[in-house]
Amino acid sequence: MKQASAFEIIAARCWNVLNEGKSFTPVYVTGIAFLYYVAIGWHTSAFSLGLVYLLPLFAIYYVYDFPLHLRWFLWIPLGIAIYLFGIPDMGLLLFALGMYIFFTVFFWGTLYYHLRIGTTWWNFLRIWKLFLKNTDSTSGNVFEQLPKFFLQLVVFSAVYEAVQPTALLREVSVLSVGIFVFAFLIHRYLFNWKPVEYPAYTNPADLPDEPLAKKVVVVVIDGCRKERLYEADAPFLHRLMREGTVYETMETIYPARTVTCFSSMFTGTYPREHGIKSNMVWDLLVKVESIFDVLKKQGRKGVLFGCAHLIDAFGDHVESFTAVSHNDVVDKKIMEQAKVLYERENPDLFIVQMIAVDQTGHSRGVLYPEYLEKIKEADALVADFHAWLTARGDMDETAFIVMADHGQGNGIGGHGHLDTGERFVPFFMHGPMIACGKKVGEFRSIVSVAPTISALLGVPLPDHARGPVLKEAFKQKEQTSYEETDHRYSRIQ
């Protein structure tokens, strides 16, 4: 398994500019306007003035992304803009729509996925339907992006085509102020489904008096939708769930993006504190102490084997792999290399990210047989890795955690806004120090991962950790082994 090259790391950051919805809108509007007006006739001063007039709208729609059902409110400002300015150039709007279809369905959904993960050249026959259902925070959120860039192009073309564009300053200013107030009120009163944050830092008294485990191994099946895991033919993972402790309502964070979630999982806090608020990272590295930093201070080692995106959050603690690999073999390569890394580094904490399930959801959808097949393949690979660790004698004192960073929604399997299927993730713990056959139904959050690792390894908490230690999963001294317990959890419900 090759490491992510410097080119891939830079390319991943560049791609995120187009992938993340907030950055895509102003970049797309500017690019479309430039291409269109270069083709039909170019006026530098009018073009520059049009962009200046759009700056407030760029800022408003960067701050307010109108998640899930709130996106339908975006059509109201568009209607007002058309009432104020008309449609000065219908050709511009048609060009923007056509290029958007090309970008999402053919460039992204077909060419990009074919070259990167080997998806069929015929993927456009399905993925156009998936984009229409998509409600996540990416540029592929059709019914969020269309009213945003249509409105901005209506304003831009009105300014560009006006004989005296400065005469439109008052209308554009009133529209911008009105949209700001509108967006503020919508988000203030209707955006009410973000997870409730833990208000206080983790209590150090919740840490046990002595370490419970010599090592902790975490397998993150990126983008694994919880109910689909339960439905899949995944005998080994289901066995771990029966024999360990399962958290039925383990909640991810907002926004549910991979780098954001990993940052919260391994710092124990939320994006507002650790600073990673999307996959597109402006300031590199988390701004608070991570579990890797804690281990390093204690003379111990944590290793995260993951994709290039995660270097932006955790820097040298990440051993990266290339994500440019056929999706049918990428997880196999990852888990083979995971053995090499584990043997070479002998870490106290080892985290490995599997990506094929997530990529299948994005390229082929989560409600199709291909998604269940990828979970089945992940199950076999985790079973093999666990057996390898067991054969080494490492599992006698190791806590083994399997989880997802986020789920995946309908459509292209997007994630970010906490749509159906995104919010609650599979999470279970297994090992000699973990309670057998236990289910925890109370709400928990992935910000508890880092504090729980601290408890297991007997090291201090990361300095901004807020998640409670998942101590209900720890086996009590008087508890018998799994073989001696009843089999109430012999079947995944």
Secondary structure, DSSP 4 states (H G I P E B T S, - for coil): -PPPPHHHHHHHHHHHHHHBHHHHHHHHHHHHHHHHHHHH---HHHHHHHHHHHHHHHHHHHH----GGGGGGGHHHHHHHHHHH--S-HHHHHHHHHHHHIIIIIIIIIIIHHHHH---TTTHHHHHHHHHH--SSBTT-HHHHHHHHHHHHHHHHHHHH-SSGGGGHHHHHHHHHHHHHHHHHHHHHH---SPPPP-SPPPGGGS-SS-S-SEEEEEEETT--HHHHHHS--HHHHHHHHHSEEETTEE--SS--HHHHHHHHHHSS-HHHH---SSS-SS-S-SS--HHHHHHHTT--EEEEEEGGGHHHHGGGEEEE-S-S-TTTHHHHHHHHHHHHHHHH--SEEEEEE-HHHHHHHHH-SSSHHHHHHHHHHHHHHHHHHHHHHHHT-GGGEEEEEE-S----STTT--SS--TTTSEE-EEEESTTB-SSEEE-S-EEGGGHHHHHHHHHT-PPPTT--SPP-GGGBPPTTPPPGGGS--TTSS--
